[in-house]
Amino acid sequence: MIIYGVALLAICTLAGVILGDLLGALLGVQSNVGGVGIAMILLICARLWTHRSGGMSKECELGVGFWGAMYIPVVVAMAAQQNVVTALHGGPVALIAAVGSVLLCGVTIAAISRTNKGAPLPALESEIAPAAAPAVAPAGGR
């Protein structure tokens, strides 16, 4: 049921916000630090744990899968609430962290694509044996 997905999403979001606030307090910053990312990681881990432990019915799995797919727009909406201008005026740390994370992701994707070549895709049926030409009705339907 979708309601189980909503409950799991709500629990993970609340836990992520609380942990992000605690992390911000530990770092001496008066804002949430990484709460949305922590919430997303918690949602993924909770879904995998409940799936492996067999505690998820088919309906529950569909609900959690639905809200797992909907989580990206939720992350975008939550991130839009943060005050980016204040973060940039606070110092160059935000800009360095943003550029560093983009570069790290790019290097990681490049390394994965170079090391894992994978198997080629199977040939399409049309390439194996050409199909007979379909019958075409003349223009005007006569």
C-alpha positions as CSV (number, residue, x, y, z in Angstrom):
1,M,0.0,0.0,0.0
2,I,1.2,3.5,-0.8
3,I,0.5,4.6,2.8
4,Y,3.5,2.5,4.0
5,G,5.7,4.3,1.5
6,V,4.5,7.6,2.8
7,A,5.2,6.5,6.4
8,L,8.7,5.3,5.5
9,L,9.4,8.5,3.6
10,A,8.2,10.6,6.5
11,I,10.3,8.7,9.0
12,C,13.4,9.0,6.9
13,T,12.8,12.7,6.2
14,L,12.4,13.5,9.9
15,A,15.4,11.5,10.8
16,G,17.5,13.1,8.1
17,V,16.5,16.6,9.2
18,I,17.2,15.9,12.8
19,L,20.6,14.3,12.0
20,G,21.4,17.2,9.6
21,D,20.6,19.7,12.4
22,L,22.8,17.8,14.8
23,L,25.6,17.7,12.3
24,G,25.3,21.4,11.7
25,A,25.4,22.1,15.5
26,L,28.5,19.9,15.8
27,L,30.2,21.8,13.0
28,G,29.2,25.2,14.5
29,V,26.9,26.1,11.6
30,Q,23.5,27.3,12.4
31,S,21.7,25.3,9.6
32,N,20.9,21.9,8.4
33,V,24.0,20.2,7.0
34,G,23.2,17.3,4.6
35,G,19.8,16.5,6.1
36,V,18.2,15.8,2.7
37,G,21.0,13.5,1.6
38,I,21.0,11.7,4.9
39,A,17.2,11.2,4.5
40,M,17.7,9.8,1.0
41,I,20.4,7.4,2.2
42,L,18.1,6.3,5.1
43,L,15.2,5.7,2.7
44,I,17.4,3.5,0.4
45,C,18.8,1.6,3.4
46,A,15.4,1.1,5.0
47,R,13.9,-0.2,1.8
48,L,16.7,-2.6,1.2
49,W,16.7,-3.9,4.8
50,T,12.9,-4.5,4.8
51,H,13.1,-6.2,1.4
52,R,15.9,-8.5,2.5
53,S,14.3,-9.3,5.9
54,G,11.1,-10.3,4.2
55,G,9.0,-7.8,6.1
56,M,7.5,-6.3,3.0
57,S,4.3,-7.5,1.3
58,K,3.9,-6.9,-2.4
59,E,1.6,-4.0,-1.8
60,C,4.0,-2.4,0.7
61,E,6.9,-2.9,-1.8
62,L,4.9,-1.1,-4.5
63,G,4.1,1.8,-2.2
64,V,7.7,2.1,-1.1
65,G,8.9,1.9,-4.7
66,F,6.4,4.6,-5.7
67,W,7.6,7.0,-3.0
68,G,11.2,6.1,-3.6
69,A,10.7,7.3,-7.2
70,M,8.9,10.4,-6.0
71,Y,11.7,11.2,-3.6
72,I,13.8,13.1,-6.1
73,P,11.2,15.9,-6.6
74,V,10.8,16.0,-2.8
75,V,14.6,16.5,-2.5
76,V,14.5,19.3,-5.1
77,A,11.7,21.0,-3.2
78,M,13.5,20.7,0.2
79,A,16.8,22.0,-1.3
80,A,15.0,25.0,-2.8
81,Q,14.1,26.1,0.7
82,Q,17.7,26.5,1.7
83,N,19.1,30.0,1.5
84,V,21.9,29.7,-1.1
85,V,22.7,33.4,-1.1
86,T,23.4,33.4,2.6
87,A,25.6,30.3,2.2
88,L,27.7,31.9,-0.5
89,H,28.1,35.1,1.6
90,G,29.2,33.0,4.5
91,G,32.4,32.2,2.8
92,P,34.0,30.3,-0.1
93,V,33.5,26.9,1.6
94,A,30.1,26.4,0.0
95,L,31.5,27.2,-3.4
96,I,34.5,24.9,-2.9
97,A,32.2,22.1,-1.6
98,A,29.9,22.4,-4.7
99,V,32.7,22.4,-7.2
100,G,34.5,19.6,-5.4
101,S,31.5,17.4,-5.3
102,V,30.8,17.9,-9.0
103,L,34.4,17.1,-9.8
104,L,34.4,14.1,-7.5
105,C,31.2,12.7,-9.1
106,G,32.6,13.3,-12.6
107,V,35.9,11.4,-11.8
108,T,33.9,8.6,-10.2
109,I,31.6,8.2,-13.2
110,A,34.6,8.3,-15.6
111,A,36.4,5.6,-13.5
112,I,33.4,3.4,-13.4
113,S,32.7,3.7,-17.1
114,R,36.3,2.8,-17.9
115,T,36.6,-0.2,-15.6
116,N,33.2,-1.8,-16.2
117,K,32.8,-2.3,-20.0
118,G,29.9,-4.8,-19.6
119,A,28.5,-7.1,-22.3
120,P,27.3,-5.7,-25.6
121,L,23.6,-5.4,-26.2
122,P,21.9,-8.2,-28.2
123,A,21.2,-7.5,-31.9
124,L,17.7,-6.2,-32.8
125,E,15.4,-8.7,-34.6
126,S,15.3,-6.5,-37.7
127,E,19.1,-6.9,-38.0
128,I,18.9,-10.7,-37.6
129,A,16.2,-11.4,-40.3
130,P,14.5,-8.7,-42.2
131,A,10.7,-8.8,-41.8
132,A,8.3,-8.9,-44.8
133,A,7.2,-5.5,-46.0
134,P,3.8,-4.6,-44.4
135,A,0.8,-4.2,-46.6
136,V,0.2,-0.5,-47.3
137,A,-3.3,0.8,-48.0
138,P,-3.5,3.2,-50.9
139,A,-4.0,6.9,-50.2
140,G,-7.7,7.7,-49.6
141,G,-8.5,4.2,-48.3
142,R,-9.6,2.8,-51.7
